[in-house]
């Protein structure tokens, strides 16, 4: 279970970072919406996924083998 949660945290971290970068570049190029979604909402979603990834990595680090 520890390996699964650790892997989930790693994947979530990468996905959250990519979503945040897409939202920031969208706002940098003055796009208010990206694929029909507000860029600010996409950024908040990416931050939320990143926070979940941090929680998963901390949970995996505190688990016993």
PDB file of N, CA, C and O in Angstrom:
ATOM      1  N   UNK A   1       0.827  -1.193   0.000  1.00  0.00           N
ATOM      2  CA  UNK A   1       0.000   0.000   0.000  1.00  0.00           C
ATOM      3  C   UNK A   1       0.865   1.248   0.000  1.00  0.00           C
ATOM      4  O   UNK A   1       0.519   2.259  -0.610  1.00  0.00           O
ATOM      5  N   UNK A   2       2.009   1.164   0.701  1.00  0.00           N
ATOM      6  CA  UNK A   2       2.902   2.320   0.775  1.00  0.00           C
ATOM      7  C   UNK A   2       3.406   2.714  -0.612  1.00  0.00           C
ATOM      8  O   UNK A   2       3.448   3.896  -0.951  1.00  0.00           O
ATOM      9  N   UNK A   3       3.788   1.714  -1.414  1.00  0.00           N
ATOM     10  CA  UNK A   3       4.300   2.003  -2.757  1.00  0.00           C
ATOM     11  C   UNK A   3       3.220   2.621  -3.641  1.00  0.00           C
ATOM     12  O   UNK A   3       3.502   3.506  -4.448  1.00  0.00           O
ATOM     13  N   UNK A   4       1.982   2.150  -3.485  1.00  0.00           N
ATOM     14  CA  UNK A   4       0.868   2.669  -4.281  1.00  0.00           C
ATOM     15  C   UNK A   4       0.592   4.136  -3.946  1.00  0.00           C
ATOM     16  O   UNK A   4       0.404   4.953  -4.847  1.00  0.00           O
ATOM     17  N   UNK A   5       0.569   4.468  -2.668  1.00  0.00           N
ATOM     18  CA  UNK A   5       0.317   5.851  -2.255  1.00  0.00           C
ATOM     19  C   UNK A   5       1.484   6.751  -2.664  1.00  0.00           C
ATOM     20  O   UNK A   5       1.282   7.894  -3.074  1.00  0.00           O
ATOM     21  N   UNK A   6       2.708   6.223  -2.550  1.00  0.00           N
ATOM     22  CA  UNK A   6       3.876   6.999  -2.959  1.00  0.00           C
ATOM     23  C   UNK A   6       3.839   7.280  -4.462  1.00  0.00           C
ATOM     24  O   UNK A   6       4.129   8.397  -4.893  1.00  0.00           O
ATOM     25  N   UNK A   7       3.489   6.284  -5.248  1.00  0.00           N
ATOM     26  CA  UNK A   7       3.392   6.445  -6.709  1.00  0.00           C
ATOM     27  C   UNK A   7       2.277   7.428  -7.064  1.00  0.00           C
ATOM     28  O   UNK A   7       2.431   8.244  -7.973  1.00  0.00           O
ATOM     29  N   UNK A   8       1.157   7.350  -6.348  1.00  0.00           N
ATOM     30  CA  UNK A   8       0.041   8.275  -6.564  1.00  0.00           C
ATOM     31  C   UNK A   8       0.469   9.713  -6.270  1.00  0.00           C
ATOM     32  O   UNK A   8       0.087  10.637  -6.988  1.00  0.00           O
ATOM     33  N   UNK A   9       1.257   9.897  -5.217  1.00  0.00           N
ATOM     34  CA  UNK A   9       1.759  11.231  -4.896  1.00  0.00           C
ATOM     35  C   UNK A   9       2.702  11.768  -5.950  1.00  0.00           C
ATOM     36  O   UNK A   9       2.662  12.955  -6.276  1.00  0.00           O
ATOM     37  N   UNK A  10       3.551  10.908  -6.486  1.00  0.00           N
ATOM     38  CA  UNK A  10       4.486  11.335  -7.530  1.00  0.00           C
ATOM     39  C   UNK A  10       3.740  11.742  -8.803  1.00  0.00           C
ATOM     40  O   UNK A  10       4.009  12.794  -9.382  1.00  0.00           O
ATOM     41  N   UNK A  11       2.813  10.905  -9.223  1.00  0.00           N
ATOM     42  CA  UNK A  11       2.037  11.211 -10.434  1.00  0.00           C
ATOM     43  C   UNK A  11       1.192  12.465 -10.226  1.00  0.00           C
ATOM     44  O   UNK A  11       1.105  13.312 -11.115  1.00  0.00           O
ATOM     45  N   UNK A  12       0.577  12.581  -9.064  1.00  0.00           N
ATOM     46  CA  UNK A  12      -0.229  13.773  -8.756  1.00  0.00           C
ATOM     47  C   UNK A  12       0.603  15.038  -8.758  1.00  0.00           C
ATOM     48  O   UNK A  12       0.136  16.089  -9.199  1.00  0.00           O
ATOM     49  N   UNK A  13       1.828  14.950  -8.271  1.00  0.00           N
ATOM     50  CA  UNK A  13       2.708  16.121  -8.281  1.00  0.00           C
ATOM     51  C   UNK A  13       3.027  16.591  -9.687  1.00  0.00           C
ATOM     52  O   UNK A  13       2.997  17.787  -9.976  1.00  0.00           O
ATOM     53  N   UNK A  14       3.332  15.640 -10.556  1.00  0.00           N
ATOM     54  CA  UNK A  14       3.622  16.000 -11.946  1.00  0.00           C
ATOM     55  C   UNK A  14       2.396  16.569 -12.651  1.00  0.00           C
ATOM     56  O   UNK A  14       2.494  17.564 -13.368  1.00  0.00           O
ATOM     57  N   UNK A  15       1.250  15.940 -12.447  1.00  0.00           N
ATOM     58  CA  UNK A  15       0.019  16.408 -13.086  1.00  0.00           C
ATOM     59  C   UNK A  15      -0.355  17.803 -12.579  1.00  0.00           C
ATOM     60  O   UNK A  15      -0.721  18.673 -13.369  1.00  0.00           O
ATOM     61  N   UNK A  16      -0.263  18.015 -11.273  1.00  0.00           N
ATOM     62  CA  UNK A  16      -0.578  19.329 -10.707  1.00  0.00           C
ATOM     63  C   UNK A  16       0.343  20.414 -11.231  1.00  0.00           C
ATOM     64  O   UNK A  16      -0.098  21.525 -11.524  1.00  0.00           O
ATOM     65  N   UNK A  17       1.626  20.091 -11.347  1.00  0.00           N
ATOM     66  CA  UNK A  17       2.579  21.072 -11.862  1.00  0.00           C
ATOM     67  C   UNK A  17       2.303  21.406 -13.323  1.00  0.00           C
ATOM     68  O   UNK A  17       2.380  22.569 -13.718  1.00  0.00           O
ATOM     69  N   UNK A  18       1.986  20.405 -14.119  1.00  0.00           N
ATOM     70  CA  UNK A  18       1.688  20.646 -15.541  1.00  0.00           C
ATOM     71  C   UNK A  18       0.436  21.499 -15.691  1.00  0.00           C
ATOM     72  O   UNK A  18       0.400  22.407 -16.521  1.00  0.00           O
ATOM     73  N   UNK A  19      -0.592  21.213 -14.896  1.00  0.00           N
ATOM     74  CA  UNK A  19      -1.827  21.998 -14.969  1.00  0.00           C
ATOM     75  C   UNK A  19      -1.565  23.447 -14.560  1.00  0.00           C
ATOM     76  O   UNK A  19      -2.090  24.368 -15.185  1.00  0.00           O
ATOM     77  N   UNK A  20      -0.764  23.659 -13.525  1.00  0.00           N
ATOM     78  CA  UNK A  20      -0.438  25.025 -13.104  1.00  0.00           C
ATOM     79  C   UNK A  20       0.337  25.769 -14.176  1.00  0.00           C
ATOM     80  O   UNK A  20       0.078  26.946 -14.427  1.00  0.00           O
ATOM     81  N   UNK A  21       1.286  25.091 -14.810  1.00  0.00           N
ATOM     82  CA  UNK A  21       2.076  25.736 -15.869  1.00  0.00           C
ATOM     83  C   UNK A  21       1.189  26.111 -17.053  1.00  0.00           C
ATOM     84  O   UNK A  21       1.348  27.190 -17.625  1.00  0.00           O
ATOM     85  N   UNK A  22       0.261  25.236 -17.424  1.00  0.00           N
ATOM     86  CA  UNK A  22      -0.662  25.540 -18.522  1.00  0.00           C
ATOM     87  C   UNK A  22      -1.510  26.758 -18.186  1.00  0.00           C
ATOM     88  O   UNK A  22      -1.710  27.623 -19.039  1.00  0.00           O
ATOM     89  N   UNK A  23      -2.007  26.840 -16.966  1.00  0.00           N
ATOM     90  CA  UNK A  23      -2.840  27.975 -16.564  1.00  0.00           C
ATOM     91  C   UNK A  23      -2.038  29.270 -16.543  1.00  0.00           C
ATOM     92  O   UNK A  23      -2.540  30.314 -16.961  1.00  0.00           O
ATOM     93  N   UNK A  24      -0.798  29.216 -16.062  1.00  0.00           N
ATOM     94  CA  UNK A  24       0.028  30.424 -16.003  1.00  0.00           C
ATOM     95  C   UNK A  24       0.386  30.902 -17.404  1.00  0.00           C
ATOM     96  O   UNK A  24       0.327  32.099 -17.685  1.00  0.00           O
ATOM     97  N   UNK A  25       0.758  29.971 -18.290  1.00  0.00           N
ATOM     98  CA  UNK A  25       1.055  30.377 -19.665  1.00  0.00           C
ATOM     99  C   UNK A  25      -0.181  30.908 -20.372  1.00  0.00           C
ATOM    100  O   UNK A  25      -0.085  31.825 -21.187  1.00  0.00           O
ATOM    101  N   UNK A  26      -1.343  30.339 -20.065  1.00  0.00           N
ATOM    102  CA  UNK A  26      -2.583  30.847 -20.647  1.00  0.00           C
ATOM    103  C   UNK A  26      -2.847  32.282 -20.233  1.00  0.00           C
ATOM    104  O   UNK A  26      -3.234  33.108 -21.059  1.00  0.00           O
ATOM    105  N   UNK A  27      -2.642  32.581 -18.964  1.00  0.00           N
ATOM    106  CA  UNK A  27      -2.835  33.967 -18.505  1.00  0.00           C
ATOM    107  C   UNK A  27      -1.734  34.884 -19.038  1.00  0.00           C
ATOM    108  O   UNK A  27      -1.973  36.065 -19.294  1.00  0.00           O
ATOM    109  N   UNK A  28      -0.527  34.337 -19.205  1.00  0.00           N
ATOM    110  CA  UNK A  28       0.569  35.135 -19.740  1.00  0.00           C
ATOM    111  C   UNK A  28       0.263  35.594 -21.163  1.00  0.00           C
ATOM    112  O   UNK A  28       0.624  36.703 -21.557  1.00  0.00           O
ATOM    113  N   UNK A  29      -0.403  34.734 -21.931  1.00  0.00           N
ATOM    114  CA  UNK A  29      -0.779  35.086 -23.301  1.00  0.00           C
ATOM    115  C   UNK A  29      -2.186  35.675 -23.376  1.00  0.00           C
ATOM    116  O   UNK A  29      -2.809  35.656 -24.438  1.00  0.00           O
ATOM    117  N   UNK A  30      -2.685  36.192 -22.272  1.00  0.00           N
ATOM    118  CA  UNK A  30      -3.960  36.916 -22.163  1.00  0.00           C
ATOM    119  C   UNK A  30      -5.178  36.072 -22.538  1.00  0.00           C
ATOM    120  O   UNK A  30      -6.154  36.600 -23.070  1.00  0.00           O
ATOM    121  N   UNK A  31      -5.128  34.790 -22.271  1.00  0.00           N
ATOM    122  CA  UNK A  31      -6.293  33.943 -22.484  1.00  0.00           C
ATOM    123  C   UNK A  31      -7.095  33.889 -21.185  1.00  0.00           C
ATOM    124  O   UNK A  31      -6.580  33.480 -20.144  1.00  0.00           O
ATOM    125  N   UNK A  32      -8.342  34.299 -21.256  1.00  0.00           N
ATOM    126  CA  UNK A  32      -9.192  34.262 -20.069  1.00  0.00           C
ATOM    127  C   UNK A  32      -9.711  32.850 -19.853  1.00  0.00           C
ATOM    128  O   UNK A  32      -9.845  32.402 -18.715  1.00  0.00           O
ATOM    129  N   UNK A  33     -10.006  32.142 -20.949  1.00  0.00           N
ATOM    130  CA  UNK A  33     -10.486  30.769 -20.846  1.00  0.00           C
ATOM    131  C   UNK A  33      -9.539  29.840 -21.604  1.00  0.00           C
ATOM    132  O   UNK A  33      -8.965  30.209 -22.629  1.00  0.00           O
ATOM    133  N   UNK A  34      -9.393  28.644 -21.080  1.00  0.00           N
ATOM    134  CA  UNK A  34      -8.596  27.610 -21.730  1.00  0.00           C
ATOM    135  C   UNK A  34      -9.508  26.399 -21.881  1.00  0.00           C
ATOM    136  O   UNK A  34      -9.925  25.806 -20.887  1.00  0.00           O
ATOM    137  N   UNK A  35      -9.816  26.033 -23.117  1.00  0.00           N
ATOM    138  CA  UNK A  35     -10.725  24.928 -23.417  1.00  0.00           C
ATOM    139  C   UNK A  35     -12.075  25.095 -22.717  1.00  0.00           C
ATOM    140  O   UNK A  35     -12.685  24.117 -22.287  1.00  0.00           O
ATOM    141  N   UNK A  36     -12.527  26.326 -22.609  1.00  0.00           N
ATOM    142  CA  UNK A  36     -13.838  26.598 -22.024  1.00  0.00           C
ATOM    143  C   UNK A  36     -13.854  26.777 -20.522  1.00  0.00           C
ATOM    144  O   UNK A  36     -14.905  27.061 -19.947  1.00  0.00           O
ATOM    145  N   UNK A  37     -12.714  26.619 -19.872  1.00  0.00           N
ATOM    146  CA  UNK A  37     -12.633  26.791 -18.428  1.00  0.00           C
ATOM    147  C   UNK A  37     -11.875  28.066 -18.101  1.00  0.00           C
ATOM    148  O   UNK A  37     -10.942  28.444 -18.811  1.00  0.00           O
ATOM    149  N   UNK A  38     -12.276  28.723 -17.031  1.00  0.00           N
ATOM    150  CA  UNK A  38     -11.601  29.929 -16.583  1.00  0.00           C
ATOM    151  C   UNK A  38     -10.168  29.570 -16.162  1.00  0.00           C
ATOM    152  O   UNK A  38      -9.960  28.585 -15.454  1.00  0.00           O
ATOM    153  N   UNK A  39      -9.187  30.361 -16.594  1.00  0.00           N
ATOM    154  CA  UNK A  39      -7.784  30.068 -16.304  1.00  0.00           C
ATOM    155  C   UNK A  39      -7.502  30.078 -14.807  1.00  0.00           C
ATOM    156  O   UNK A  39      -6.675  29.307 -14.323  1.00  0.00           O
ATOM    157  N   UNK A  40      -8.190  30.953 -14.074  1.00  0.00           N
ATOM    158  CA  UNK A  40      -7.997  31.003 -12.629  1.00  0.00           C
ATOM    159  C   UNK A  40      -8.496  29.718 -11.965  1.00  0.00           C
ATOM    160  O   UNK A  40      -7.884  29.230 -11.015  1.00  0.00           O
ATOM    161  N   UNK A  41      -9.588  29.182 -12.457  1.00  0.00           N
ATOM    162  CA  UNK A  41     -10.110  27.924 -11.919  1.00  0.00           C
ATOM    163  C   UNK A  41      -9.173  26.762 -12.222  1.00  0.00           C
ATOM    164  O   UNK A  41      -9.012  25.864 -11.396  1.00  0.00           O
ATOM    165  N   UNK A  42      -8.566  26.775 -13.381  1.00  0.00           N
ATOM    166  CA  UNK A  42      -7.603  25.731 -13.737  1.00  0.00           C
ATOM    167  C   UNK A  42      -6.389  25.807 -12.815  1.00  0.00           C
ATOM    168  O   UNK A  42      -5.875  24.775 -12.383  1.00  0.00           O
ATOM    169  N   UNK A  43      -5.933  27.005 -12.515  1.00  0.00           N
ATOM    170  CA  UNK A  43      -4.805  27.177 -11.608  1.00  0.00           C
ATOM    171  C   UNK A  43      -5.146  26.649 -10.210  1.00  0.00           C
ATOM    172  O   UNK A  43      -4.333  25.960  -9.593  1.00  0.00           O
ATOM    173  N   UNK A  44      -6.322  26.963  -9.720  1.00  0.00           N
ATOM    174  CA  UNK A  44      -6.741  26.487  -8.402  1.00  0.00           C
ATOM    175  C   UNK A  44      -6.841  24.961  -8.394  1.00  0.00           C
ATOM    176  O   UNK A  44      -6.482  24.327  -7.401  1.00  0.00           O
ATOM    177  N   UNK A  45      -7.319  24.370  -9.476  1.00  0.00           N
ATOM    178  CA  UNK A  45      -7.397  22.915  -9.585  1.00  0.00           C
ATOM    179  C   UNK A  45      -5.995  22.299  -9.545  1.00  0.00           C
ATOM    180  O   UNK A  45      -5.784  21.288  -8.875  1.00  0.00           O
ATOM    181  N   UNK A  46      -5.050  22.894 -10.250  1.00  0.00           N
ATOM    182  CA  UNK A  46      -3.673  22.406 -10.230  1.00  0.00           C
ATOM    183  C   UNK A  46      -3.047  22.499  -8.854  1.00  0.00           C
ATOM    184  O   UNK A  46      -2.317  21.599  -8.439  1.00  0.00           O
ATOM    185  N   UNK A  47      -3.327  23.577  -8.144  1.00  0.00           N
ATOM    186  CA  UNK A  47      -2.813  23.732  -6.783  1.00  0.00           C
ATOM    187  C   UNK A  47      -3.420  22.670  -5.869  1.00  0.00           C
ATOM    188  O   UNK A  47      -2.726  22.098  -5.028  1.00  0.00           O
ATOM    189  N   UNK A  48      -4.707  22.409  -6.035  1.00  0.00           N
ATOM    190  CA  UNK A  48      -5.362  21.379  -5.227  1.00  0.00           C
ATOM    191  C   UNK A  48      -4.776  19.997  -5.476  1.00  0.00           C
ATOM    192  O   UNK A  48      -4.586  19.228  -4.534  1.00  0.00           O
ATOM    193  N   UNK A  49      -4.491  19.675  -6.721  1.00  0.00           N
ATOM    194  CA  UNK A  49      -3.873  18.387  -7.033  1.00  0.00           C
ATOM    195  C   UNK A  49      -2.469  18.318  -6.435  1.00  0.00           C
ATOM    196  O   UNK A  49      -2.053  17.269  -5.944  1.00  0.00           O
ATOM    197  N   UNK A  50      -1.738  19.434  -6.476  1.00  0.00           N
ATOM    198  CA  UNK A  50      -0.415  19.471  -5.866  1.00  0.00           C
ATOM    199  C   UNK A  50      -0.459  19.278  -4.363  1.00  0.00           C
ATOM    200  O   UNK A  50       0.400  18.601  -3.797  1.00  0.00           O
ATOM    201  N   UNK A  51      -1.449  19.865  -3.711  1.00  0.00           N
ATOM    202  CA  UNK A  51      -1.607  19.697  -2.262  1.00  0.00           C
ATOM    203  C   UNK A  51      -1.942  18.243  -1.939  1.00  0.00           C
ATOM    204  O   UNK A  51      -1.416  17.682  -0.977  1.00  0.00           O
ATOM    205  N   UNK A  52      -2.812  17.635  -2.736  1.00  0.00           N
ATOM    206  CA  UNK A  52      -3.126  16.219  -2.536  1.00  0.00           C
ATOM    207  C   UNK A  52      -1.872  15.362  -2.707  1.00  0.00           C
ATOM    208  O   UNK A  52      -1.661  14.417  -1.946  1.00  0.00           O
ATOM    209  N   UNK A  53      -1.045  15.683  -3.691  1.00  0.00           N
ATOM    210  CA  UNK A  53       0.184  14.922  -3.922  1.00  0.00           C
ATOM    211  C   UNK A  53       1.134  15.041  -2.732  1.00  0.00           C
ATOM    212  O   UNK A  53       1.763  14.059  -2.338  1.00  0.00           O
ATOM    213  N   UNK A  54       1.237  16.227  -2.164  1.00  0.00           N
ATOM    214  CA  UNK A  54       2.074  16.407  -0.970  1.00  0.00           C
ATOM    215  C   UNK A  54       1.541  15.583   0.192  1.00  0.00           C
ATOM    216  O   UNK A  54       2.314  14.962   0.921  1.00  0.00           O
ATOM    217  N   UNK A  55       0.225  15.574   0.370  1.00  0.00           N
ATOM    218  CA  UNK A  55      -0.365  14.776   1.435  1.00  0.00           C
ATOM    219  C   UNK A  55      -0.074  13.290   1.223  1.00  0.00           C
ATOM    220  O   UNK A  55       0.255  12.580   2.173  1.00  0.00           O
ATOM    221  N   UNK A  56      -0.193  12.821  -0.018  1.00  0.00           N
ATOM    222  CA  UNK A  56       0.045  11.407  -0.305  1.00  0.00           C
ATOM    223  C   UNK A  56       1.503  11.031  -0.037  1.00  0.00           C
ATOM    224  O   UNK A  56       1.775   9.967   0.521  1.00  0.00           O
ATOM    225  N   UNK A  57       2.438  11.894  -0.429  1.00  0.00           N
ATOM    226  CA  UNK A  57       3.851  11.608  -0.175  1.00  0.00           C
ATOM    227  C   UNK A  57       4.149  11.604   1.326  1.00  0.00           C
ATOM    228  O   UNK A  57       4.901  10.752   1.799  1.00  0.00           O
ATOM    229  N   UNK A  58       3.579  12.530   2.072  1.00  0.00           N
ATOM    230  CA  UNK A  58       3.786  12.546   3.517  1.00  0.00           C
ATOM    231  C   UNK A  58       3.158  11.327   4.177  1.00  0.00           C
ATOM    232  O   UNK A  58       3.729  10.768   5.113  1.00  0.00           O
ATOM    233  N   UNK A  59       2.006  10.915   3.708  1.00  0.00           N
ATOM    234  CA  UNK A  59       1.350   9.722   4.246  1.00  0.00           C
ATOM    235  C   UNK A  59       2.198   8.484   3.980  1.00  0.00           C
ATOM    236  O   UNK A  59       2.357   7.637   4.859  1.00  0.00           O
ATOM    237  N   UNK A  60       2.740   8.375   2.777  1.00  0.00           N
ATOM    238  CA  UNK A  60       3.578   7.224   2.437  1.00  0.00           C
ATOM    239  C   UNK A  60       4.867   7.226   3.264  1.00  0.00           C
ATOM    240  O   UNK A  60       5.360   6.166   3.651  1.00  0.00           O
ATOM    241  N   UNK A  61       5.404   8.401   3.528  1.00  0.00           N
ATOM    242  CA  UNK A  61       6.636   8.475   4.307  1.00  0.00           C
ATOM    243  C   UNK A  61       6.409   8.079   5.770  1.00  0.00           C
ATOM    244  O   UNK A  61       7.328   7.593   6.431  1.00  0.00           O
ATOM    245  N   UNK A  62       5.208   8.281   6.269  1.00  0.00           N
ATOM    246  CA  UNK A  62       4.950   7.968   7.669  1.00  0.00           C
ATOM    247  C   UNK A  62       4.456   6.545   7.880  1.00  0.00           C
ATOM    248  O   UNK A  62       4.336   6.100   9.021  1.00  0.00           O
ATOM    249  N   UNK A  63       4.164   5.818   6.796  1.00  0.00           N
ATOM    250  CA  UNK A  63       3.692   4.435   6.919  1.00  0.00           C
ATOM    251  C   UNK A  63       4.846   3.478   7.153  1.00  0.00           C
ATOM    252  O   UNK A  63       5.971   3.721   6.717  1.00  0.00           O
ATOM    253  N   UNK A  64       4.554   2.392   7.844  1.00  0.00           N
ATOM    254  CA  UNK A  64       5.552   1.351   8.044  1.00  0.00           C
ATOM    255  C   UNK A  64       5.470   0.348   6.908  1.00  0.00           C
ATOM    256  O   UNK A  64       4.404   0.148   6.327  1.00  0.00           O
ATOM    257  N   UNK A  65       6.571  -0.272   6.595  1.00  0.00           N
ATOM    258  CA  UNK A  65       6.614  -1.272   5.512  1.00  0.00           C
ATOM    259  C   UNK A  65       5.771  -2.453   5.842  1.00  0.00           C
ATOM    260  O   UNK A  65       5.686  -3.392   5.050  1.00  0.00           O
TER     261      UNK A  65
END
